[in-house]
Amino acid sequence: MTRLAEMTWPEVARAVAQGATTVILPLGATEQHGHHLPLGTDAIRAEALADRLAALLPDALVAPVLPVGCSDEHQGFAGLLSFEHETLARVIVDCARRMQGWGIERLVLLSAHGGNGRALALAAARLANEIPDLQVVTLGAAPTLSQALIAIASADGIPAAAVGLHAGEGESSELLALRPDLVRMEQAGPGFLGDMSNLVLRLEREGVRAVSPTGTLGDARYADRARGERYLAAQVANYAERCRQAIKRSGTADEAIRS
């Protein structure tokens, strides 16, 4: 058992005493994901990625997912919940202080929403200043497609534009793998399919609705459950390697992560 929310406090205390001094904090968002995916898509993905990463980190515990992130670029769509970047950063720092109080030495911030990146950077900077003994590892904060995912899609003949940055084939395939009961594939359709490389700045300036009235950036019609599993596996493998490198830099034994 690794989920904090499912453990009693004595179980947590025993786990920490036995060396479980890493906490993975999954961060999601509550925002539109086109006509076919639920508002909680990023929270679902964050929790799943955290659980899978914890399976490779024998000394890691998984905190409850934070389901609200920084999503103001989705204003104009019903259902939006969002924090200011400063607010989310404070929440992370506040939680980290309490974690250190019961023995945590490493905090892994795993975000499944690229819009949380600024808040994570603020939090990491404050923690480095206020709790220098706490190692902070940030994962998934970049609002871009990874080359690993693009390679998987390309091998299946899926163009990067279809994979998309938001509610496209990529996220839709992952949700088909994780929660197919929440995916309305009959409502899936193409959204913005232009150049994604410089799109983030425009989204921050104009909002998603100005770019895609449906809220989709990509083409979910290509979504496939098996490919979604491959996407998730590639992300977890990347995250595990980055944690391995961080642990090496901190002087912790390489064996802390199972290959």
C-alpha positions in Angstrom: 0.0 0.0 0.0 1.5 3.4 -1.0 -1.5 5.8 -1.1 -1.4 8.0 1.9 -5.2 8.5 1.8 -5.7 4.7 2.2 -3.2 4.3 5.1 -3.6 4.9 8.9 -1.2 7.2 10.6 0.6 4.4 12.4 1.1 2.7 9.0 2.6 5.8 7.6 4.9 6.2 10.6 6.1 2.7 10.2 6.7 3.1 6.5 8.7 6.2 7.1 10.7 4.5 9.8 11.5 1.7 7.4 12.8 4.1 4.8 9.8 5.4 2.8 10.9 9.0 2.8 9.8 10.0 -0.7 6.3 11.4 -1.4 4.9 11.8 -4.9 2.4 14.6 -5.1 0.2 14.3 -8.2 -1.2 17.6 -9.6 -4.0 17.8 -12.1 -6.6 20.3 -13.2 -10.3 20.7 -13.5 -10.9 22.2 -17.0 -12.6 21.4 -20.3 -11.2 18.6 -22.4 -13.2 19.0 -25.6 -16.7 17.5 -26.1 -15.5 13.9 -25.3 -13.3 13.9 -22.2 -14.2 14.7 -18.6 -13.1 17.9 -16.7 -11.0 15.7 -14.4 -8.8 14.2 -17.2 -5.6 15.7 -15.9 -6.3 14.6 -12.3 -7.0 11.1 -13.5 -3.8 11.0 -15.5 -1.7 12.5 -12.6 -3.0 9.9 -10.1 -2.4 7.0 -12.5 1.1 8.2 -13.4 2.0 8.7 -9.7 0.8 5.2 -8.8 2.8 3.6 -11.6 5.9 5.6 -10.7 5.6 4.6 -7.1 5.7 1.0 -8.2 9.3 1.7 -9.4 10.2 3.6 -6.2 10.0 1.1 -3.4 10.5 3.9 -0.8 7.8 6.2 -2.2 4.3 7.1 -0.9 1.6 8.8 -3.0 -0.2 11.8 -1.7 -3.8 12.5 -2.8 -4.0 14.2 -6.1 -4.6 18.0 -6.1 -7.5 18.2 -8.6 -7.4 22.0 -9.2 -4.5 23.6 -11.0 -3.7 26.8 -12.9 -6.1 26.8 -15.9 -7.2 30.3 -16.7 -6.4 29.8 -20.4 -9.6 27.7 -20.4 -11.9 30.6 -19.4 -15.1 30.7 -21.3 -15.8 27.0 -21.0 -18.2 25.7 -18.4 -16.9 23.8 -15.4 -13.6 25.6 -15.0 -11.9 25.6 -11.6 -8.5 27.3 -11.3 -6.0 28.7 -8.9 -3.7 31.7 -9.3 -0.1 30.4 -9.8 0.8 32.0 -6.4 -2.0 30.1 -4.7 -1.0 26.7 -6.0 2.6 27.4 -5.1 1.6 28.2 -1.5 -0.5 25.0 -1.3 2.5 22.9 -2.4 4.8 24.6 0.0 2.4 24.3 2.9 2.0 20.6 2.2 5.7 20.1 1.9 6.3 21.7 5.3 3.9 19.3 7.0 5.5 16.3 5.1 8.9 17.2 6.4 7.4 17.3 9.9 6.7 13.5 9.7 10.0 12.6 8.1 9.8 13.1 4.3 13.2 13.8 2.7 12.2 14.0 -1.0 9.1 15.4 -2.7 8.3 14.5 -6.3 5.9 17.0 -7.9 4.2 15.2 -10.8 2.0 17.4 -12.9 -0.3 16.1 -15.6 -1.2 19.7 -16.6 1.4 21.9 -18.3 -0.3 25.0 -17.0 1.0 24.2 -13.5 4.6 24.8 -14.5 4.9 28.3 -13.2 3.4 27.4 -9.9 5.7 24.4 -9.6 8.8 26.5 -10.3 7.7 29.1 -7.7 7.1 26.3 -5.1 10.5 24.6 -5.9 12.3 27.9 -5.5 10.7 28.7 -2.1 11.3 25.2 -0.8 15.0 25.4 -1.8 15.2 28.5 0.3 13.0 27.5 3.2 13.6 23.8 3.5 17.0 23.2 1.9 17.2 19.6 3.3 14.1 18.6 1.3 15.0 17.4 -2.2 12.3 18.5 -4.8 12.0 16.8 -8.1 9.6 18.3 -10.7 8.1 16.1 -13.4 5.6 16.9 -16.2 5.6 20.6 -16.0 6.5 21.4 -19.6 3.4 22.3 -21.8 4.8 20.5 -24.8 4.7 17.0 -26.3 7.5 14.7 -25.4 9.6 13.2 -28.2 8.9 9.8 -26.8 5.2 10.2 -27.3 5.7 11.6 -30.8 7.9 8.6 -31.7 5.2 6.2 -30.5 2.5 8.0 -32.5 4.7 8.2 -35.5 5.3 4.5 -35.5 1.6 4.0 -35.7 1.2 6.6 -38.5 -0.3 9.3 -36.2 0.9 12.8 -37.0 2.1 15.0 -34.1 -0.7 17.5 -34.8 -3.3 14.8 -34.2 -1.7 13.8 -30.9 -2.1 17.4 -29.9 -1.5 19.4 -26.8 -4.9 19.1 -25.2 -7.8 16.6 -25.6 -6.3 15.3 -28.8 -5.3 11.7 -29.7 -2.7 11.6 -26.9 -4.8 12.4 -23.9 -7.8 10.6 -25.4 -5.8 7.4 -25.8 -4.6 7.6 -22.3 -8.1 8.0 -20.9 -9.3 5.1 -23.0 -6.6 3.1 -21.2 -7.4 4.5 -17.7 -11.2 5.3 -17.7 -12.9 4.2 -20.9 -16.2 4.6 -19.2 -15.7 8.4 -19.1 -14.7 8.8 -22.8 -17.4 9.9 -25.2 -15.8 8.8 -28.5 -18.9 9.5 -30.4 -18.4 13.2 -29.6 -14.7 13.2 -30.5 -13.6 15.3 -33.4 -10.8 17.4 -34.8 -9.8 20.6 -33.1 -6.9 23.0 -33.8 -4.4 21.1 -36.1 -2.0 23.9 -36.9 1.6 24.4 -35.7 1.8 23.3 -32.1 5.4 24.4 -31.5 4.6 28.1 -30.7 1.0 27.7 -29.6 1.5 27.9 -25.8 2.3 31.7 -25.8 -0.8 32.3 -27.9 -2.9 30.2 -25.6 -1.7 32.2 -22.6 -2.4 35.5 -24.4 -5.7 34.7 -26.1 -7.0 31.6 -24.4 -7.9 28.2 -25.8 -11.4 29.2 -27.0 -9.9 31.7 -29.4 -7.8 28.9 -31.0 -10.3 26.1 -30.8 -14.1 26.7 -30.2 -14.5 23.0 -29.1 -11.5 23.2 -26.7 -9.6 20.4 -28.5 -6.0 20.9 -29.7 -5.4 17.8 -31.8 -7.6 15.1 -33.3 -9.1 12.6 -30.8 -10.6 10.4 -33.6 -7.3 8.6 -33.8 -7.4 7.6 -30.1 -6.5 4.0 -29.3 -6.4 2.3 -25.8 -3.3 0.1 -26.5 -1.4 3.2 -27.7 -2.5 5.0 -24.6 -1.0 2.3 -22.5 2.3 2.8 -24.4 2.1 6.5 -23.8 1.7 6.1 -20.1 4.5 3.5 -19.9 6.9 5.8 -21.8 6.1 8.7 -19.4 6.6 6.6 -16.3 9.9 5.3 -17.7 11.1 8.8 -18.3 10.0 10.0 -14.9 11.7 7.0 -13.2 15.0 7.8 -15.0 14.8 11.5 -14.0 14.2 10.4 -10.4 17.2 8.1 -10.7 19.4 10.9 -11.8 18.1 13.2 -9.0 18.8 10.5 -6.4 22.3 10.0 -7.8 23.0 13.8 -7.5 21.8 13.6 -3.9 24.1 10.8 -3.1 21.5 8.1 -2.5 22.1 4.6 -3.6 21.2 3.8 -7.2 19.4 0.7 -6.1 16.6 2.9 -4.7 14.7 2.5 -8.0 13.9 -0.9 -9.4 14.5 -1.3 -13.1 
